[in-house]
Amino acid sequence: MVPAIPIATYRLQLTADFDFDAAARVAPYLKALGISHVYASPFMKAREGSTHGYDVVDHTKFNPALGGEDGFARLSDTLKSNDLGLILDFVPNHVGVHFADNPWWLDVLEWGPASPHAVSFDIDWDQLPYRARGGVLLPILGSSYGQALERGEIELRYDAAEGSFSAWYFEHRLPIAPERYGEVLRTIVREADAEDSAVGRAMLEISARYRGLRHPNRAEAPALKDELRAIDGCADIIARGLAAYSAGEGAAQTLGLHHLLERQHYKLGHWRLASSDINYRRFFDVNTLAGLRVEDAGTFEASHSLVKRLIAEDRLQGLRLDHIDGLRDPAQYFHRLRRLVRTAQGAKAKPFYMVIEKILGEGETLPRFSGVHGTTGYEWMNVISQVLIDAGGLDPLNEVWRQVSNRSPTLEPVLLEAKRRVLETLLTSEFTVLARLLARIASGHYSTRDFSADSLRQALELYVLHFPVYRTYLSPSGPAAHDRALIDETISRARADWFAADEGVFDFLRDALTMDLLTPGRPPHSAPRVRRFALKVQQFTGPMMAKSLEDTAFYRYHRLLALNEVGGDPAASALAVGRFHAMMTARAREWPHGMTATATHDTKRGEDARARIMALAEIPGEWTSAVARWKVLNAPHLVLDGEMRAPSASFEYMLYQALLGAWEPDDPSLVERMQAYALKAAREGKQETSWLNPHQPYEDGVKTFLDRILDRSAAPEFLEGLGTMAQRLALIGALNALSQITLKATMPGVPDFYQGTELWDFSLVDPDNRRPVDFIERAAMISALETPDWDALAQTWHDGRLKFAWTRQLLRLRNEMPEIFANGDYAPLEVSGPHRDHVVAFARHRGRDAVIVAVTRSFAPFTNGGRAWPRPDAFDGAIDITGYATEGRANRLPLSELFEHLPVAVLRAKAVAGARRGSNKHR
């Protein structure tokens, strides 16, 4: 029977090349590995060719590229027969738009605000400048609108099967409003010289029947289209008459098409206009992903209908909710979702597993949402990294980064600059919507009408720049105390950065953000506008922080790349063991069932690449000397052109770290992979180049630099030094990785394993981390490593079988003692002796059953700086296990015995009744 709370999850990235049937084939392997739930990437109908599934175009259908309904049924049956549950990565916040595949979006383009689906999209219909009628901007053109029109790239077509007209721009379909069909038909008949033919007269009769700006209306339009389809010969006349709209062939035709397009519910524009003029809410800055208004009950019901059916059929045991910070009112959403689950389950109601993608800032606590068990685990991934990193090496690395970058190692100024860049280039349009709405609120009462639009915009900009986390969680009724305190604190920081006269503008902004403007007795302001403003700001600050921190600052600040991870702080300090224990104790009490991840589809590098880079903090002096030498050796390979240096000094420093993390000298694709990574990193950093404005000479220069330094004939001395350093970091990194997966599998929470990471994972950022996984190789290891010889595996640790066997060992223990790990207490254990600071030890217990866990950190002293596998007798110390009994051991566990085979250990134990258990002393 599948447990309600997963024992362990395994993320599968479904694609056309790894579809439902392929996933079904690996189910027996995953069960043998010790997995309880398959955690699948989105599998609703996505854009054709999608490699990730997040560009859903129809939430009500399965993705045909994955095998459709039948393929899913086969997968579901296979999972059930292997006693595996299924968790779906569900995308409630946005859908794929443009092109010709989203029926809701196409209907909105055809009918505008009158479409029943218009309420599903967050469109500011009256926002477009210099336009007599409202509309939605479509930034899909590769050139200016005028150029695209005059080149004939925009074409009016007739679909004889539907009886409908649409303009097309390459693969983008742009439905013509039916109320314009009359004029189109008259123009076409005239152009085809068919007024006197029976077919032409029938077409003109139809056009005469529907006159006026609202005809045909939505009820009448199907009949009009059916009549057109029924006229024999109609399609031939239309084919000839469409020449009247053949833009590019003459001024009259070009103007004819232009005037027709200007009378639609949309406005075509160059893709660059999106950053400043777009008037629909997007997912971050992705023009092809439009925000969904799931706060609308009808939209929620429709978009969740397939999920509801799968829960009712017991084919879905859990959900991972994507980007919940994009939702207008997450609390309302989760209340509805929990009600949907209960309704779907009916009389057979049982626990349903739900986790959310949520990135928490430093010191931020996760809000309580109905039915939610926790997050997907980004914060715990970073906690694991921070407790394993050598604290003594971070100050020297700070100094190295100061010298390389010529700036302070603090993150705040880097993040502030990144926020300004994002606000000025990527999210200007969304910010403009908010600023205009704020100004409109102010102008709604005489007491606030003198706050100028410009001063309000500047004040709001400062608020956004100084906002320290992803978002607040106000409901339409107002803020909770912690959200109010956060808004007040941010207003204070913004006010301190304001150099003009204040005159109450920040007080007004604060009251708008908290909705205190609506307090009885205050001057009246538009309640719908105030609520809309306050709730939309919440939806804006999340993308603002994500684009600024994860997608910009992470690619500018390179002190230690192991800390530049989703949900983390690149300038973070190491975590003391006592603090780690306190966090785990709290987690066991408050969020015991959230996920714990060490790699995901979104992480910036593979978990074992990160473990290698951590090791730089253990040998900072040698690292500093190596970088200094490499910079001299590689100076001839730099590409210089005037003031351009490719790569920049700080980017070069980043490349050396990334190379050490990903280093596999026998990988023939390493150069190509590194070049792809470097291109993405450079564009994300938005300094020398960017996605919006690529600087080709710099990008070519970086590519050339990597070609040269990774060519053994051109850079032999550098590659020899890099190889030596990589070999040492690989050993320390492998040991770090063993500690990392041990913590993941035994600390409070549900361990999540990203596909393929049961072997070494040295991948770079996506799409590198989505390469195909060899499941045949992994399945063969199950039987080959049934009874592991740990000493032998340690000698051949390079091949990854050691990580595989240890992962399976940990999962086997979780399956044998599920209650301990799902609901057990967490108790820190005291370590004594000279090497006490190198060990993290704790117990998990429930009733009399217990497990003792110990992992090592900071391995350099035990490995001769990464040159030799650690010997057991190198560890001097012991763990106090008072209150627990283990086979053949008393109250102390000597580290040299505990780490006889590996420098990590997990032991079964029994809690001694009435005894003091371990030590709660936190160092």
VODOLUM-317359 format. One record per residue (C-alpha): x, y, z. Coordinates in steps of 0.001 Angstrom, whole numbers, plus 500000, padded with zeros to 6 digits. Example, Ala and Ser with C-alpha at 12.3 -4.5 7.8 and 13.67 -1.06 7.14 Angstrom:
// residues 2
- c1|c2|c3
- 512300|495500|507800
- 513670|498940|507140
This chain:
// residues 923
- c1|c2|c3
- 500000|500000|500000
- 501312|503449|499073
- 501949|505529|502227
- 500169|508873|502480
- 503432|510598|503435
- 506153|509583|500958
- 509126|507589|502179
- 511154|509067|499320
- 510303|510743|496025
- 512049|510508|492665
- 511731|513328|490153
- 511231|512300|486525
- 511476|514852|483708
- 508899|513762|481152
- 509573|514681|477521
- 508695|513390|474082
- 511867|511269|474335
- 511032|510069|477858
- 507271|509707|477850
- 504666|507916|479983
- 505708|504500|478657
- 509390|505199|479324
- 508501|506250|482873
- 506505|503050|483313
- 509529|500988|482269
- 511650|502410|485103
- 508983|501907|487789
- 510293|498458|488911
- 513794|499922|489239
- 512572|502849|491343
- 510684|500470|493627
- 513800|498340|494055
- 515835|501443|494812
- 513521|502261|497702
- 511369|505026|496229
- 507723|505265|497319
- 506452|508027|494983
- 507253|509100|491441
- 507340|512899|491305
- 506544|513804|487716
- 507163|517019|485839
- 503997|518674|484435
- 502119|516344|482083
- 499101|518412|481046
- 499007|519401|477372
- 501977|521689|476765
- 503290|523586|473781
- 504504|521298|471028
- 508215|520640|471433
- 508244|521610|475124
- 511221|520123|476971
- 509930|520887|480480
- 506100|520944|480443
- 505629|524260|482244
- 504162|525925|479138
- 500765|524253|479592
- 498234|525273|476952
- 495335|523124|478139
- 495009|522046|481776
- 492108|519751|480912
- 494056|517348|478687
- 497084|515074|478924
- 500102|516006|476849
- 499828|514045|473582
- 503613|514218|473174
- 503921|512064|476302
- 501386|509477|475157
- 498098|511174|475940
- 495317|509606|477986
- 496170|506036|477013
- 499847|506461|477824
- 499018|507902|481216
- 496668|505009|481966
- 499486|502541|481241
- 501859|504467|483511
- 499269|504678|486270
- 498555|500941|486123
- 502270|500157|486241
- 502815|502429|489242
- 499937|500743|491074
- 501265|497272|490316
- 504638|498335|491754
- 503025|499951|494802
- 504290|503403|493817
- 502435|506664|494312
- 502349|509594|491907
- 502965|513260|492677
- 502293|515774|489914
- 504150|519035|489479
- 501094|521191|488768
- 501200|524687|487247
- 498275|526775|488543
- 499787|530205|487955
- 500218|530512|484184
- 499598|529060|480728
- 501361|529152|477392
- 499997|531810|475045
- 500534|533133|471512
- 501079|530653|468685
- 497897|528697|467852
- 497427|526100|470554
- 495714|527657|473579
- 491927|527671|473051
- 491249|530074|475935
- 493774|532628|474688
- 492578|532393|471095
- 489021|533009|472265
- 490147|536112|474184
- 491893|537444|471076
- 488739|536858|469049
- 486208|538310|471495
- 488202|540581|473777
- 486628|541408|477154
- 483397|539720|475980
- 485125|536327|475944
- 484095|534092|478857
- 487804|533345|479235
- 488838|536998|479534
- 488325|536781|483291
- 490964|534034|483385
- 493736|536402|482314
- 495103|539434|484134
- 494777|541935|481266
- 494658|545721|481667
- 492502|546347|478605
- 492679|550158|478752
- 496440|550357|479195
- 497548|550606|475563
- 498634|554170|474630
- 497535|556019|471490
- 494694|553619|470749
- 491017|554430|470531
- 489866|551037|471767
- 491169|548730|474459
- 493215|545704|473650
- 496032|543402|474646
- 499563|543941|473373
- 501008|540941|471544
- 504817|541367|471483
- 505445|538578|468973
- 507077|540364|466037
- 510741|539903|465222
- 510933|543406|463758
- 508935|546605|464020
- 505241|546340|463187
- 505691|548516|460103
- 508511|546378|458742
- 506628|543136|459371
- 503557|544555|457647
- 505384|545896|454609
- 507367|542691|454173
- 504131|540754|453929
- 504959|538684|457023
- 501459|539232|458430
- 498900|537407|456334
- 495099|537205|456458
- 493814|533652|455936
- 490486|531860|455801
- 489920|528497|457470
- 487278|526749|455336
- 486800|523989|457937
- 485861|526542|460617
- 484409|529285|458472
- 486727|531709|460270
- 489246|534412|459448
- 492592|534851|461196
- 495682|536898|460606
- 498858|534835|460839
- 502382|535881|461702
- 504386|532780|460919
- 503178|530237|463559
- 501094|532774|465492
- 497349|532740|464896
- 495471|536014|465426
- 491691|535476|465169
- 489693|538248|463525
- 486780|539554|465584
- 483515|538230|464017
- 482035|541735|464203
- 484505|542619|461410
- 483503|539720|459162
- 480927|541872|457341
- 483450|544412|456089
- 485957|541633|455308
- 483390|539754|453219
- 482358|542887|451307
- 485986|543761|450565
- 486769|540206|449449
- 483744|539941|447115
- 484629|543284|445564
- 488299|542330|445108
- 487303|539002|443537
- 484859|540806|441215
- 482145|538386|442322
- 479296|540780|443201
- 477122|539430|440406
- 477750|535736|441009
- 475355|533621|443070
- 478115|532797|445542
- 479137|536428|445849
- 475545|537532|446417
- 475117|534876|449124
- 478238|536156|450864
- 477050|539756|450628
- 473645|538755|451965
- 475329|537279|455041
- 477446|540427|455548
- 474338|542641|455263
- 472520|540601|457874
- 475097|541313|460575
- 475640|545059|460842
- 476698|547192|463766
- 479631|547059|466143
- 478215|544196|468216
- 477051|541888|465469
- 477424|539078|465080
- 477600|538637|468830
- 478846|535507|470496
- 475494|533758|470129
- 475180|534681|466444
- 478770|534019|465314
- 478557|530193|465067
- 475626|530478|462679
- 477514|532975|460500
- 480535|530663|460295
- 478310|527672|459515
- 476613|529599|456707
- 479965|530514|455187
- 481098|526898|455309
- 477861|525786|453666
- 478189|528060|450605
- 479635|525980|447803
- 482427|527907|446083
- 482786|530423|448910
- 486349|529339|449733
- 487469|529932|446119
- 486131|533491|446049
- 487710|534215|449438
- 491058|532856|448212
- 490983|535332|445307
- 489590|538223|447322
- 492176|537993|450111
- 494519|539809|447739
- 492851|542985|449028
- 494700|542368|452288
- 498013|541235|450808
- 500237|543650|452658
- 503534|544463|451020
- 502222|544301|447475
- 500949|547856|447450
- 500026|550765|449662
- 496275|550121|449448
- 496503|546486|450436
- 498969|547226|453241
- 496704|549916|454635
- 493717|547605|454272
- 495313|544951|456455
- 496642|547561|458884
- 493220|549135|459384
- 491658|545701|459902
- 494289|544769|462522
- 493850|548080|464328
- 490187|547246|464875
- 490921|543965|466683
- 491066|543200|470398
- 494845|543066|470219
- 497756|545175|469046
- 500795|543631|467379
- 504231|544837|468400
- 507957|544129|468375
- 508984|541652|471071
- 511151|544328|472730
- 508004|546327|473563
- 507138|543692|476176
- 509476|545141|478791
- 507808|548560|478670
- 504304|548234|477185
- 502945|544755|477849
- 499556|544833|479584
- 498956|541238|480626
- 500573|539628|483660
- 503300|537226|482671
- 505280|534511|484384
- 508361|536555|485239
- 509439|538182|481942
- 508398|535328|479652
- 506063|536789|477017
- 504711|533383|476012
- 503506|532549|479541
- 500483|534542|480714
- 499331|534627|484324
- 496125|532759|485167
- 493592|534299|487544
- 492834|531173|489570
- 491237|533447|492162
- 488280|533395|489750
- 486158|530417|490783
- 485317|529381|487215
- 488954|529498|486144
- 489981|527442|489173
- 487304|524847|488473
- 488154|524488|484804
- 491927|524449|485181
- 491764|521834|487967
- 489181|519531|486393
- 491684|516906|485240
- 493481|516961|488597
- 490147|516445|490335
- 489346|513488|488110
- 492717|511840|488747
- 492300|512219|492506
- 488788|510754|492312
- 490164|507775|490374
- 492990|507363|492933
- 495582|507868|490219
- 497180|510863|491921
- 498503|510805|495485
- 500085|514226|495726
- 500704|517620|494183
- 503677|519922|493976
- 502326|523421|493330
- 504541|525514|491080
- 505318|529183|491780
- 502694|529831|494435
- 504080|533353|494883
- 502442|534237|491577
- 498972|533621|493004
- 496856|536612|494007
- 495621|534994|497214
- 497459|531748|498069
- 495440|531187|501246
- 492182|531248|499281
- 493711|528994|496623
- 494733|526296|499093
- 491355|526370|500840
- 489726|525706|497474
- 492258|523066|496561
- 491794|521179|499821
- 488028|521296|499317
- 488508|519967|495774
- 490610|517061|497088
- 488016|516143|499709
- 485194|516339|497170
- 487108|514199|494696
- 487928|511562|497309
- 484323|511411|498505
- 483604|508815|501157
- 487130|507379|500759
- 488802|510512|502087
- 492441|510039|503151
- 495527|512230|503576
- 496699|513853|500362
- 500303|515020|500043
- 500910|518642|498984
- 504125|520645|498834
- 504732|524082|497394
- 507532|525724|495461
- 508381|528546|497841
- 511694|530330|498313
- 512152|531669|501814
- 514380|534618|502642
- 516822|534730|505545
- 514838|534336|508765
- 511516|534090|506915
- 509033|531476|508123
- 506711|529523|505875
- 503075|530671|506115
- 500535|528031|507076
- 498346|527077|504126
- 495470|524614|504268
- 496563|521066|503410
- 500193|522005|502694
- 502890|519733|504166
- 505843|522011|503419
- 508038|523255|500597
- 509926|521430|497861
- 513060|521812|499970
- 515263|524542|498518
- 515870|526015|501973
- 516999|522659|503382
- 519367|522082|500481
- 521116|525290|501453
- 521071|524419|505155
- 522880|521171|504317
- 525473|523059|502282
- 526030|525635|505005
- 526537|523087|507791
- 529048|521160|505663
- 531081|524167|504485
- 534278|524934|506393
- 533640|528211|508218
- 537344|528978|508463
- 537737|529241|504703
- 535034|531805|503982
- 536939|534877|505202
- 539930|534122|502931
- 537502|533567|500047
- 535913|536921|500834
- 539305|538537|500389
- 539984|536699|497122
- 536625|537871|495768
- 537334|541441|496913
- 540588|541429|494927
- 539102|539746|491853
- 535947|541872|491642
- 537371|545080|493118
- 534340|545432|495360
- 533099|544501|498837
- 532149|540849|499400
- 528753|541922|500741
- 525784|540981|498570
- 523442|543932|499251
- 524904|546409|496724
- 525083|543706|494052
- 521437|542794|494614
- 520346|546440|494622
- 522089|547050|491281
- 520515|543883|489893
- 517066|545028|491005
- 517536|548377|489290
- 518591|546658|486071
- 515613|544295|486143
- 513194|547121|486912
- 514594|549260|484088
- 514680|546523|481450
- 512646|543386|482092
- 509678|544236|484321
- 509097|547884|483470
- 505651|547240|482022
- 504329|545411|485099
- 505762|548130|487316
- 504147|550810|485154
- 500745|549169|485622
- 501210|549351|489397
- 502469|552948|489357
- 499532|554118|487231
- 497070|552322|489467
- 498608|553949|492549
- 498379|557389|490930
- 494762|556734|489995
- 493978|555823|493618
- 495642|559039|494814
- 493699|561163|492351
- 490441|559666|493598
- 490208|561991|496622
- 491048|565650|497028
- 493218|564953|500100
- 495724|562899|498074
- 495365|564263|494545
- 498513|566417|494865
- 500771|563364|495104
- 502180|563515|491609
- 502379|560417|489454
- 506144|560863|489259
- 506691|561049|493031
- 504426|558066|493589
- 506324|556082|490969
- 509655|556940|492579
- 508415|556043|496053
- 507017|552728|494822
- 510302|552013|493057
- 512247|552515|496283
- 509823|550258|498119
- 510323|547495|495565
- 514105|547927|495561
- 514312|547603|499352
- 511749|544829|499757
- 513830|541997|501322
- 511871|538815|500535
- 509757|537450|497705
- 506326|538643|498818
- 503801|539321|501548
- 500608|537263|501932
- 497831|539786|502371
- 494300|538583|501842
- 491555|540916|500557
- 490659|541599|504199
- 494104|542986|505010
- 497565|542064|506312
- 498582|539799|509175
- 500828|541305|511851
- 504079|539979|510351
- 503170|541271|506888
- 502310|544685|508310
- 505661|544757|510126
- 507475|543798|506905
- 505737|546571|504948
- 506504|549128|507679
- 510149|548090|507784
- 510495|548326|504008
- 508783|551719|503910
- 511293|552949|506509
- 514246|551785|504390
- 512736|553310|501267
- 512072|556597|503034
- 515710|556709|504203
- 516795|556497|500559
- 514480|559356|499477
- 516064|562756|498907
- 513044|564807|497826
- 510426|566297|500117
- 508309|563533|501636
- 505073|565411|502382
- 503230|562211|503218
- 503863|560232|500031
- 505356|557257|501904
- 502551|557254|504446
- 500086|557128|501568
- 502033|554322|499892
- 502152|552347|503133
- 498418|552755|503664
- 497745|551633|500103
- 499959|548564|500534
- 498294|547591|503825
- 494836|548629|502553
- 494517|550937|505570
- 493178|553507|503093
- 489911|551593|503355
- 489656|551910|507136
- 486282|553395|508158
- 486574|557073|508938
- 489406|557631|506449
- 488894|559750|503307
- 487116|557441|500844
- 489149|555781|498075
- 488085|553189|495524
- 488035|549904|497439
- 488400|547688|494321
- 491416|549696|493150
- 493130|549712|496546
- 492661|545973|496965
- 493771|545331|493424
- 496891|547432|493934
- 497890|545807|497238
- 497380|542280|495944
- 499049|542933|492576
- 502153|544333|494306
- 502488|540949|496012
- 502395|539223|492645
- 505064|541604|491357
- 507683|541477|494127
- 508144|537708|493717
- 509206|537823|490051
- 511178|540978|490831
- 513241|539206|493485
- 513614|536012|491461
- 514882|537812|488351
- 517152|540061|490416
- 518638|537510|492794
- 518539|534072|491169
- 518797|535198|487551
- 521090|538212|487900
- 522980|538585|491200
- 523836|534869|491293
- 525663|535413|488001
- 527523|538511|489214
- 528603|537479|492699
- 531070|534562|492650
- 532690|534348|496091
- 531886|530599|496323
- 529542|529138|493719
- 528423|526346|496047
- 526321|528964|497865
- 524854|530478|494674
- 521880|528161|494786
- 518126|528602|494483
- 516723|529573|497861
- 520180|530431|499185
- 522307|533455|500015
- 525588|533674|498063
- 527111|535699|500920
- 525932|533307|503637
- 528128|532237|506513
- 528712|528632|507506
- 526101|527159|509810
- 527161|526128|513308
- 526260|522578|514296
- 524224|523828|517251
- 522182|526064|514987
- 521642|523145|512597
- 520327|521013|515460
- 517963|523794|516547
- 516592|524100|513013
- 516075|520347|512685
- 514359|520126|516067
- 511976|522890|514970
- 511415|521228|511602
- 510548|517878|513197
- 507955|519719|515254
- 506545|522107|512625
- 507189|520813|509094
- 508209|517142|509352
- 506807|516147|505948
- 508110|518812|503584
- 510586|517764|500913
- 514354|517851|501298
- 516139|518365|497990
- 519800|518427|497019
- 519167|518730|493278
- 516167|519800|491215
- 515416|520807|487638
- 515993|524418|488774
- 519278|524145|490685
- 522268|526030|489325
- 524500|522945|489271
- 524478|519254|490110
- 524571|518239|493763
- 528021|516640|493494
- 529455|519556|491534
- 528281|521727|494416
- 529890|519349|496930
- 533208|519705|495092
- 533077|523495|495036
- 532319|523520|498793
- 535776|522022|499281
- 537462|525237|498114
- 536687|526648|501566
- 538894|523897|503024
- 541977|524826|500987
- 541579|528598|500429
- 545307|529321|500368
- 546072|526756|497700
- 543015|527861|495735
- 544204|531483|495832
- 547649|530508|494572
- 546202|528317|491845
- 543892|531060|490539
- 546727|533574|490513
- 548844|531198|488441
- 545995|530286|486091
- 545259|533931|485385
- 548888|534426|484313
- 548949|531245|482225
- 545659|532084|480516
- 546279|535776|479935
- 547368|535087|476311
- 544058|533318|475723
- 541897|536308|476673
- 540088|538059|473827
- 540814|541788|473931
- 539243|544422|471728
- 539667|548012|472848
- 538249|548170|476345
- 536529|544788|475991
- 538039|541893|477916
- 536438|538502|477340
- 535880|537074|479811
- 535869|539801|482453
- 538082|539185|485484
- 535207|538218|487750
- 533635|536014|485076
- 536958|534247|484553
- 537076|533512|488296
- 533565|532065|488070
- 534549|529850|485127
- 537392|528252|487081
- 535000|527278|489889
- 532403|525959|487453
- 535067|523915|485656
- 536220|522295|488883
- 532643|521376|489759
- 531854|519838|486374
- 535315|518425|485610
- 535166|515068|483870
- 538258|514961|481633
- 536969|511978|479662
- 533717|513719|478733
- 533992|514658|475022
- 531140|517165|475405
- 532727|519120|478274
- 533891|522057|476132
- 530511|522399|474442
- 528686|522110|477782
- 530912|524729|479407
- 530429|527102|476484
- 526651|526755|476702
- 526808|527335|480456
- 529076|530369|480038
- 526745|531905|477455
- 523743|531520|479739
- 525663|532786|482775
- 526931|535852|480913
- 523489|536760|479609
- 521829|536195|482980
- 524392|538465|484641
- 523310|541330|482349
- 526646|543114|482498
- 528754|542584|479373
- 525835|540999|477489
- 522212|540015|478101
- 519266|538125|476631
- 517605|541422|475758
- 520671|542944|474114
- 523261|540283|473234
- 526828|541553|472757
- 528117|539138|470154
- 531829|540075|470315
- 531921|539434|474069
- 530018|536164|473785
- 532298|534991|470978
- 535281|536021|473080
- 534179|533918|476044
- 533592|530955|473759
- 537051|531378|472218
- 538654|531662|475666
- 537132|528345|476737
- 538165|526728|473448
- 541736|527802|474058
- 542139|526960|477747
- 540519|523528|477330
- 542752|522641|474370
- 545628|520519|475687
- 547911|521650|472870
- 547234|525333|473600
- 547125|525302|477416
- 548972|522180|478682
- 550347|523725|481866
- 546973|525153|482888
- 545164|521877|482234
- 547752|519961|484225
- 547252|522294|487187
- 543478|522250|486789
- 543483|518455|486632
- 545548|518166|489806
- 543291|520565|491699
- 540171|518885|490306
- 541390|515460|491425
- 541819|516670|494998
- 538483|518481|495059
- 536792|515435|493531
- 537827|513284|496488
- 536786|515818|499126
- 533652|516483|497095
- 532773|512783|497028
- 533070|512654|500809
- 530995|515830|501119
- 528419|514188|498864
- 528146|511152|501156
- 527508|513467|504112
- 525046|515447|502012
- 522854|512497|501005
- 523040|511036|504511
- 521668|514249|505992
- 519030|514477|503271
- 517817|510934|503890
- 517769|511042|507699
- 516953|514577|508852
- 513269|515531|509274
- 511522|515731|505900
- 510925|513628|502791
- 514081|513143|500691
- 513619|513931|497019
- 515988|512422|494463
- 516354|514162|491117
- 516556|511764|488203
- 519941|510121|487799
- 521537|511572|490924
- 521931|508183|492593
- 525215|508224|490650
- 527591|511202|490597
- 525906|514356|489312
- 528284|516964|487913
- 525750|518718|485704
- 525560|522445|485105
- 522460|524625|485026
- 519516|523661|482803
- 519266|522405|480162
- 522486|520555|481039
- 520787|518929|484043
- 518040|517513|481808
- 520254|515218|479779
- 518987|511643|479297
- 519535|509242|482213
- 520878|505712|481639
- 518364|503744|483688
- 519542|500417|482261
- 522969|500963|483823
- 521386|501915|487145
- 518970|498993|487188
- 521877|496579|486658
- 523529|497917|489814
- 520586|496873|492003
- 521479|493192|491956
- 525232|493741|491583
- 525340|495766|494807
- 522844|493770|496840
- 525474|493150|499541
- 527902|496076|499318
- 531581|495719|500155
- 532099|499227|501466
- 535899|499045|501559
- 536051|497887|497943
- 533544|500520|496830
- 535560|503214|498604
- 538634|502231|496608
- 536732|502729|493335
- 534679|505734|494451
- 535241|507484|491101
- 532746|505238|489291
- 529786|506340|491449
- 528814|502866|492664
- 529654|503914|496229
- 527109|506735|496105
- 524557|504413|494512
- 524994|501693|497137
- 524910|504156|500041
- 521789|505841|498635
- 520062|502474|498413
- 521199|501594|501925
- 519648|504785|503281
- 516417|504229|501368
- 516209|500630|502544
- 516438|501861|506135
- 513707|504446|505538
- 511447|501714|504158
- 512157|499409|507097
- 511611|502119|509737
- 509118|504521|508106
- 507546|505823|511319
- 510867|507001|512719
- 511579|509120|509671
- 508016|510298|509014
- 506996|511157|512575
- 510001|510554|514807
- 511612|513080|517145
- 514991|514641|516483
- 517632|514639|519228
- 521100|516211|518894
- 523982|514050|520113
- 527090|515502|521729
- 530473|514785|520148
- 533647|514969|522218
- 537334|514847|521395
- 539761|516778|519184
- 537638|516264|516063
- 534249|517064|517604
- 533751|520055|515291
- 534118|517787|512271
- 531074|515641|513092
- 527330|516243|513025
- 525493|513591|515061
- 521856|513112|516003
- 519230|510500|516736
- 515799|509979|515242
- 513467|508051|517518
- 509843|507076|517943
- 508766|504923|520816
- 511622|502537|521529
- 512893|502451|517942
- 515762|504767|517097
- 518425|505499|514518
- 521822|507064|515261
- 523212|509268|512451
- 526725|510695|512147
- 528345|512534|509245
- 531753|514119|508828
- 532479|517596|507486
- 535634|519524|506542
- 537595|516546|505213
- 540861|518218|504202
- 542735|517310|507444
- 541714|513649|507111
- 542583|513305|503404
- 545910|515114|503190
- 544137|517936|501401
- 542203|515625|499091
- 545066|513299|498205
- 544001|510103|500019
- 540815|508423|501275
- 540492|508989|505050
- 541607|506184|507386
- 539309|505267|510304
- 542032|505863|512874
- 542359|509467|511665
- 539159|510364|513516
- 539723|511136|517189
- 536584|511558|519248
- 533378|509901|520368
- 529612|510398|520281
- 527610|510317|523495
- 524626|508031|522898
- 523405|507919|526485
- 519784|506784|526429
- 520209|504602|523361
- 521425|501046|523011
- 523182|499800|519906
- 524486|496331|519218
- 527740|495739|521094
- 528243|499360|522121
- 527793|501220|525421
- 527159|504946|525936
- 530015|506127|523708
- 530624|505529|520044
- 534303|506068|519147
- 534565|507806|515787
- 537360|505472|514657
- 534999|502491|515067
- 531934|504247|513765
- 533740|505339|510582
- 535483|501981|510062
- 534296|501706|506455
- 532921|505137|505533
- 533094|508577|507198
- 529293|508504|507518
- 527217|506128|509616
- 523585|505247|510283
- 522957|502712|513052
- 519809|501075|514328
- 519290|501576|518046
- 516796|501190|520847
- 515766|503943|523200
- 516407|502949|526808
- 513255|503418|528885
- 513569|506166|531499
- 517121|507132|530491
- 518358|510562|529580
- 518660|510554|525814
- 521790|512050|524346
- 522499|515693|524926
- 520523|518778|523997
- 523588|520967|524389
- 524005|523130|521259
- 527469|524332|520501
